[in-house]
Amino acid sequence: MKKKVHFVRARRSFFFSAFLFFCGFCFAQQKETRIITVDDAVSLALENNISIKRNQITLETLELKNKYSWNSVSPSISASANYNQPLGNGKNDNYSLNASGSVSIRLSPSVYTSIQSAKLNYEMGKISYEQAVKSVELEVRNAFYQMLYAKENLSLLERNLETAKQRYNLNLEKYQKGQLSELDLLSAQYSYESLIPNIEASQITMENNMSTFKQLLGLNQTESIELSGSLDDFLSSFDFTFSFDINEIPSMKNLNYQIESAKNQLLATRFSAYGPSLSFGFSAGKDLKNTDSDFTFSLSAGVSVPLDGFLPWSSGALSIANQKATLEDLKLQLENQKTTLEIQIQNSTKKIMQAQSQLELLEKNVDLAQKKYDMTQTAYSHGSKDFLTLQDSANSLLNAKISLMSQKITLLNAVLSLENTLGIPFGTLMDSESK
């Protein structure tokens, strides 16, 4: 008499998970699901990101300083009035009342360096702001593609579970008819049940990642969103005929501005040590008590020339030497950064080209694994292959598909990294139809 095989615990676990999933699905459907593209995600993140807002405030401050950097040549204007009443002499009219005003201006060579410093600081501030924006956009795009990968991976596991379920049901019918051994049926049972925990774990991981993704975009956790697109949408083709000016790469531009700033600071230090300063002043006053008195006027002019800078041990001379050393160090950093970037770009390009070739091989491997599985399935149906052989073939197909998707996300991340290094808009190296 054949033994009756029960799968009560496994079925309960699966149906309970399915019930929870269905309840969650129904609850989500009560809310309007928001469809988000990768560009939508970037816009939301840039709009809500605190770091971007802080950088924006800093940039606006630097812009204001640059706009009014000439204010050191603005004249100083003052006005005053004095009333003096002696006490204890018994005379109420023994007082004085006068008013005066003055205008003065001071000119020094540091005016030029102050204006240049404000301009350079503003330019460097714009680079910092652009880098902050690109950093957030890179994080969002990587997270978006990872979510698509997780979504497609979960879909693949669910399809594989459905195939395993159908295979188990078929084997159960054969077993009940006496056409299949109990060992093969138990193997089909294990194959089916072992997939359920993986799917549950993938669902939990995807939900956690979605929560993190919403936080990155600044969305409420209760909002229902759905990502638009698939990995294949962003992998139709790549264009590696791009050209670039290495001096326009953000890191190089930043170092160039630092060098210009160091040159300006060296000039300012020299002006401080050797440069003369000119001062001009004009003042006017009147005795208000005596209405017949005339206005008094005075004009002044002066020149000041520092001499300490001519002494080699003075603070001015030492500051000049220190600024020269800083400038030379920045020039060495610039040359080293140029070489580093050239090597990095070459390596990134080769890595992407290699990843593309690997992707093509993995696509062929999936086709081969699919054909092998189909042939093994047919052979198993006719009894010429055992269940373990069929299971090995199914596992090989699943692994081939997972490897293919993993390679897709690797390729996308490599392209994003290269675009970030070059400082070009994200999507430049991707086909225009997929952006």
Secondary structure, 3 states (H helix, E strand, C coil): CCCCCCCHHHHHHHHHHHHHHHHHHHHHHCCCCEEECHHHHHHHHHHHCHHHHHHHHHHHHHHHHHHCHHHHHCCEEEEEEEEECCCCCCCCCCCEEEEEEEEEEEECCHHHHHHHHHHHHHHHHHHHHHHHHHHHHHHHHHHHHHHHHHHHHHHHHHHHHHHHHHHHHHHHHHHHCCCCCHHHHHHHHHHHHHHHHHHHHHHHHHHHHHHHHHHHHCCCCCCCEEECCCHHHHCCCECCCCCCCHHHCHHHHHHHHHHHHHHHHHHHHHHHHHCCEEEEEEEEEEECCCCCCCCEEEEEEEEECCCHHHCCCCHHHHHHHHHHHHHHHHHHHHHHHHHHHHHHHHHHHHHHHHHHHHHHHHHHHHHHHHHHHHHHHHHHHCCCCCHHHHHHHHHHHHHHHHHHHHHHHHHHHHHHHHHHHHCCCCCCCECHHHC
